[in-house]
Amino acid sequence: MIFVVEIASRAGIRAYKEYDAPSLQAAVEAVMRELRGYPNFRVIDLRIKEDWGFQQDADAEEEW
């Protein structure tokens, strides 16, 4: 699964990074390892990246 993590500093600087991890816990552990060197940053949001591609739902046979 791909997880998107948003971090922010006390000064308001924000950054996003994607992690390919097998679980939410594994993604959190990876983020925390990387943030050890940046104590002024903290995790603001962590979510699963959704695929907004052009795949059509098999149950949705409705035409536009």
N, CA, C and O atoms as CSV, one atom per row, in Angstrom:
chain,resi,resn,atom,element,x,y,z
A,1,MET,N,N,0.836,-1.168,0.000
A,1,MET,CA,C,0.000,0.000,0.000
A,1,MET,C,C,0.886,1.237,0.000
A,1,MET,O,O,1.987,1.228,0.549
A,2,ILE,N,N,0.397,2.288,-0.615
A,2,ILE,CA,C,1.112,3.551,-0.610
A,2,ILE,C,C,0.446,4.472,0.413
A,2,ILE,O,O,-0.763,4.696,0.365
A,3,PHE,N,N,1.246,4.998,1.331
A,3,PHE,CA,C,0.767,5.930,2.345
A,3,PHE,C,C,1.359,7.296,2.068
A,3,PHE,O,O,2.532,7.402,1.709
A,4,VAL,N,N,0.571,8.336,2.229
A,4,VAL,CA,C,1.038,9.709,2.077
A,4,VAL,C,C,1.104,10.312,3.466
A,4,VAL,O,O,0.133,10.273,4.221
A,5,VAL,N,N,2.271,10.876,3.796
A,5,VAL,CA,C,2.488,11.461,5.110
A,5,VAL,C,C,2.730,12.957,4.941
A,5,VAL,O,O,3.510,13.377,4.087
A,6,GLU,N,N,2.057,13.750,5.758
A,6,GLU,CA,C,2.280,15.194,5.787
A,6,GLU,C,C,2.949,15.528,7.106
A,6,GLU,O,O,2.491,15.112,8.170
A,7,ILE,N,N,4.048,16.292,7.030
A,7,ILE,CA,C,4.727,16.743,8.236
A,7,ILE,C,C,4.758,18.266,8.238
A,7,ILE,O,O,4.632,18.901,7.190
A,8,ALA,N,N,4.924,18.840,9.414
A,8,ALA,CA,C,4.992,20.296,9.538
A,8,ALA,C,C,5.970,20.659,10.650
A,8,ALA,O,O,6.144,19.920,11.619
A,9,SER,N,N,6.604,21.820,10.481
A,9,SER,CA,C,7.491,22.340,11.517
A,9,SER,C,C,6.744,23.381,12.328
A,9,SER,O,O,5.643,23.795,11.966
A,10,ARG,N,N,7.343,23.793,13.412
A,10,ARG,CA,C,6.737,24.847,14.237
A,10,ARG,C,C,6.652,26.162,13.469
A,10,ARG,O,O,5.797,27.000,13.754
A,11,ALA,N,N,7.539,26.338,12.497
A,11,ALA,CA,C,7.555,27.563,11.694
A,11,ALA,C,C,6.500,27.541,10.591
A,11,ALA,O,O,6.316,28.533,9.885
A,12,GLY,N,N,5.803,26.401,10.441
A,12,GLY,CA,C,4.744,26.311,9.442
A,12,GLY,C,C,5.160,25.700,8.118
A,12,GLY,O,O,4.363,25.652,7.181
A,13,ILE,N,N,6.395,25.232,8.027
A,13,ILE,CA,C,6.856,24.569,6.806
A,13,ILE,C,C,6.211,23.194,6.740
A,13,ILE,O,O,6.234,22.441,7.713
A,14,ARG,N,N,5.632,22.870,5.580
A,14,ARG,CA,C,4.960,21.574,5.410
A,14,ARG,C,C,5.613,20.795,4.281
A,14,ARG,O,O,6.143,21.372,3.331
A,15,ALA,N,N,5.566,19.485,4.402
A,15,ALA,CA,C,6.116,18.616,3.368
A,15,ALA,C,C,5.281,17.345,3.313
A,15,ALA,O,O,4.658,16.947,4.297
A,16,TYR,N,N,5.283,16.713,2.136
A,16,TYR,CA,C,4.570,15.455,1.912
A,16,TYR,C,C,5.556,14.422,1.397
A,16,TYR,O,O,6.491,14.750,0.666
A,17,LYS,N,N,5.344,13.192,1.780
A,17,LYS,CA,C,6.182,12.103,1.273
A,17,LYS,C,C,5.339,10.840,1.190
A,17,LYS,O,O,4.459,10.607,2.019
A,18,GLU,N,N,5.624,10.028,0.176
A,18,GLU,CA,C,4.929,8.756,0.010
A,18,GLU,C,C,5.810,7.622,0.516
A,18,GLU,O,O,7.025,7.623,0.320
A,19,TYR,N,N,5.179,6.664,1.166
A,19,TYR,CA,C,5.856,5.472,1.663
A,19,TYR,C,C,5.130,4.246,1.126
A,19,TYR,O,O,3.904,4.159,1.194
A,20,ASP,N,N,5.889,3.310,0.597
A,20,ASP,CA,C,5.326,2.036,0.168
A,20,ASP,C,C,5.575,1.060,1.311
A,20,ASP,O,O,6.700,0.604,1.514
A,21,ALA,N,N,4.524,0.746,2.053
A,21,ALA,CA,C,4.656,-0.099,3.241
A,21,ALA,C,C,3.532,-1.126,3.264
A,21,ALA,O,O,2.447,-0.869,2.741
A,22,PRO,N,N,3.780,-2.284,3.865
A,22,PRO,CA,C,2.755,-3.332,3.904
A,22,PRO,C,C,1.603,-3.043,4.860
A,22,PRO,O,O,0.532,-3.640,4.746
A,23,SER,N,N,1.824,-2.112,5.818
A,23,SER,CA,C,0.770,-1.811,6.795
A,23,SER,C,C,0.929,-0.386,7.302
A,23,SER,O,O,1.958,0.257,7.091
A,24,LEU,N,N,-0.098,0.085,7.967
A,24,LEU,CA,C,-0.053,1.416,8.569
A,24,LEU,C,C,1.058,1.482,9.613
A,24,LEU,O,O,1.803,2.461,9.666
A,25,GLN,N,N,1.171,0.464,10.429
A,25,GLN,CA,C,2.205,0.429,11.465
A,25,GLN,C,C,3.604,0.508,10.864
A,25,GLN,O,O,4.463,1.209,11.398
A,26,ALA,N,N,3.846,-0.195,9.770
A,26,ALA,CA,C,5.151,-0.159,9.114
A,26,ALA,C,C,5.436,1.236,8.562
A,26,ALA,O,O,6.572,1.704,8.624
A,27,ALA,N,N,4.418,1.901,8.024
A,27,ALA,CA,C,4.592,3.259,7.516
A,27,ALA,C,C,4.932,4.223,8.655
A,27,ALA,O,O,5.817,5.067,8.514
A,28,VAL,N,N,4.231,4.098,9.775
A,28,VAL,CA,C,4.493,4.956,10.930
A,28,VAL,C,C,5.917,4.753,11.427
A,28,VAL,O,O,6.605,5.725,11.739
A,29,GLU,N,N,6.365,3.516,11.506
A,29,GLU,CA,C,7.726,3.228,11.961
A,29,GLU,C,C,8.761,3.847,11.029
A,29,GLU,O,O,9.767,4.384,11.492
A,30,ALA,N,N,8.524,3.778,9.717
A,30,ALA,CA,C,9.449,4.374,8.752
A,30,ALA,C,C,9.505,5.892,8.902
A,30,ALA,O,O,10.581,6.488,8.855
A,31,VAL,N,N,8.351,6.503,9.082
A,31,VAL,CA,C,8.297,7.957,9.263
A,31,VAL,C,C,9.045,8.361,10.524
A,31,VAL,O,O,9.844,9.297,10.501
A,32,MET,N,N,8.796,7.672,11.605
A,32,MET,CA,C,9.431,8.024,12.875
A,32,MET,C,C,10.948,7.857,12.809
A,32,MET,O,O,11.685,8.646,13.399
A,33,ARG,N,N,11.413,6.837,12.097
A,33,ARG,CA,C,12.860,6.651,11.908
A,33,ARG,C,C,13.453,7.851,11.183
A,33,ARG,O,O,14.497,8.368,11.580
A,34,GLU,N,N,12.783,8.296,10.113
A,34,GLU,CA,C,13.305,9.416,9.328
A,34,GLU,C,C,13.230,10.737,10.084
A,34,GLU,O,O,14.082,11.604,9.885
A,35,LEU,N,N,12.243,10.907,10.936
A,35,LEU,CA,C,12.083,12.177,11.649
A,35,LEU,C,C,12.998,12.315,12.871
A,35,LEU,O,O,13.050,13.387,13.475
A,36,ARG,N,N,13.715,11.256,13.243
A,36,ARG,CA,C,14.625,11.354,14.394
A,36,ARG,C,C,15.612,12.497,14.232
A,36,ARG,O,O,15.956,13.162,15.209
A,37,GLY,N,N,16.066,12.731,13.019
A,37,GLY,CA,C,17.042,13.794,12.760
A,37,GLY,C,C,16.420,15.172,12.608
A,37,GLY,O,O,17.135,16.155,12.412
A,38,TYR,N,N,15.104,15.256,12.696
A,38,TYR,CA,C,14.399,16.525,12.518
A,38,TYR,C,C,13.396,16.719,13.661
A,38,TYR,O,O,12.192,16.567,13.457
A,39,PRO,N,N,13.883,17.050,14.852
A,39,PRO,CA,C,12.992,17.134,16.012
A,39,PRO,C,C,11.971,18.269,15.938
A,39,PRO,O,O,10.992,18.260,16.685
A,40,ASN,N,N,12.178,19.235,15.061
A,40,ASN,CA,C,11.230,20.346,14.952
A,40,ASN,C,C,10.036,20.011,14.063
A,40,ASN,O,O,9.119,20.822,13.935
A,41,PHE,N,N,10.032,18.832,13.450
A,41,PHE,CA,C,8.921,18.425,12.591
A,41,PHE,C,C,8.072,17.377,13.295
A,41,PHE,O,O,8.565,16.587,14.100
A,42,ARG,N,N,6.784,17.394,12.971
A,42,ARG,CA,C,5.878,16.378,13.515
A,42,ARG,C,C,4.899,15.953,12.425
A,42,ARG,O,O,4.669,16.684,11.462
A,43,VAL,N,N,4.336,14.782,12.586
A,43,VAL,CA,C,3.384,14.245,11.618
A,43,VAL,C,C,2.042,14.938,11.806
A,43,VAL,O,O,1.510,15.002,12.914
A,44,ILE,N,N,1.506,15.453,10.710
A,44,ILE,CA,C,0.208,16.128,10.722
A,44,ILE,C,C,-0.879,15.183,10.215
A,44,ILE,O,O,-1.983,15.146,10.758
A,45,ASP,N,N,-0.560,14.421,9.171
A,45,ASP,CA,C,-1.564,13.553,8.547
A,45,ASP,C,C,-0.877,12.346,7.945
A,45,ASP,O,O,0.250,12.444,7.458
A,46,LEU,N,N,-1.543,11.220,7.976
A,46,LEU,CA,C,-1.058,9.995,7.345
A,46,LEU,C,C,-2.282,9.298,6.769
A,46,LEU,O,O,-3.214,8.964,7.500
A,47,ARG,N,N,-2.277,9.078,5.447
A,47,ARG,CA,C,-3.448,8.470,4.815
A,47,ARG,C,C,-3.018,7.549,3.688
A,47,ARG,O,O,-1.887,7.615,3.208
A,48,ILE,N,N,-3.926,6.703,3.281
A,48,ILE,CA,C,-3.684,5.804,2.155
A,48,ILE,C,C,-3.870,6.594,0.873
A,48,ILE,O,O,-4.856,7.313,0.713
A,49,LYS,N,N,-2.917,6.458,-0.038
A,49,LYS,CA,C,-3.027,7.130,-1.322
A,49,LYS,C,C,-4.070,6.396,-2.148
A,49,LYS,O,O,-3.985,5.183,-2.340
A,50,GLU,N,N,-5.031,7.124,-2.623
A,50,GLU,CA,C,-6.099,6.521,-3.420
A,50,GLU,C,C,-5.762,6.638,-4.895
A,50,GLU,O,O,-5.226,7.648,-5.351
A,51,ASP,N,N,-6.079,5.606,-5.615
A,51,ASP,CA,C,-5.829,5.587,-7.051
A,51,ASP,C,C,-7.049,6.181,-7.749
A,51,ASP,O,O,-8.118,5.570,-7.770
A,52,TRP,N,N,-6.890,7.346,-8.305
A,52,TRP,CA,C,-7.990,8.018,-8.998
A,52,TRP,C,C,-7.868,7.814,-10.497
A,52,TRP,O,O,-8.271,8.676,-11.278
A,53,GLY,N,N,-7.312,6.676,-10.905
A,53,GLY,CA,C,-7.128,6.380,-12.318
A,53,GLY,C,C,-8.441,6.194,-13.042
A,53,GLY,O,O,-9.506,6.534,-12.527
A,54,PHE,N,N,-8.356,5.663,-14.213
A,54,PHE,CA,C,-9.526,5.518,-15.066
A,54,PHE,C,C,-10.130,4.128,-15.010
A,54,PHE,O,O,-10.836,3.720,-15.932
A,55,GLN,N,N,-9.860,3.398,-13.940
A,55,GLN,CA,C,-10.466,2.082,-13.797
A,55,GLN,C,C,-11.943,2.250,-13.493
A,55,GLN,O,O,-12.329,3.044,-12.635
A,56,GLN,N,N,-12.753,1.501,-14.198
A,56,GLN,CA,C,-14.188,1.589,-13.979
A,56,GLN,C,C,-14.622,0.471,-13.059
A,56,GLN,O,O,-14.165,-0.664,-13.189
A,57,ASP,N,N,-15.488,0.785,-12.145
A,57,ASP,CA,C,-16.029,-0.197,-11.224
A,57,ASP,C,C,-16.834,-1.224,-12.014
A,57,ASP,O,O,-17.671,-0.857,-12.839
A,58,ALA,N,N,-16.586,-2.493,-11.767
A,58,ALA,CA,C,-17.273,-3.564,-12.515
A,58,ALA,C,C,-18.782,-3.522,-12.311
A,58,ALA,O,O,-19.531,-3.917,-13.205
A,59,ASP,N,N,-19.241,-3.053,-11.156
A,59,ASP,CA,C,-20.671,-2.980,-10.879
A,59,ASP,C,C,-21.345,-1.764,-11.491
A,59,ASP,O,O,-22.571,-1.711,-11.588
A,60,ALA,N,N,-20.553,-0.795,-11.899
A,60,ALA,CA,C,-21.122,0.447,-12.450
A,60,ALA,C,C,-21.219,0.331,-13.962
A,60,ALA,O,O,-20.273,0.649,-14.683
A,61,GLU,N,N,-22.342,-0.117,-14.421
A,61,GLU,CA,C,-22.568,-0.291,-15.859
A,61,GLU,C,C,-23.285,0.906,-16.463
A,61,GLU,O,O,-23.625,0.897,-17.646
A,62,GLU,N,N,-23.509,1.910,-15.677
A,62,GLU,CA,C,-24.247,3.079,-16.125
A,62,GLU,C,C,-23.430,3.905,-17.121
A,62,GLU,O,O,-22.242,4.143,-16.902
A,63,GLU,N,N,-24.059,4.339,-18.210
A,63,GLU,CA,C,-23.381,5.184,-19.188
A,63,GLU,C,C,-23.662,6.645,-18.870
A,63,GLU,O,O,-24.707,6.990,-18.317
A,64,TRP,N,N,-22.719,7.483,-19.226
A,64,TRP,CA,C,-22.893,8.919,-18.985
A,64,TRP,C,C,-23.569,9.561,-20.156
A,64,TRP,O,O,-23.806,10.769,-20.147
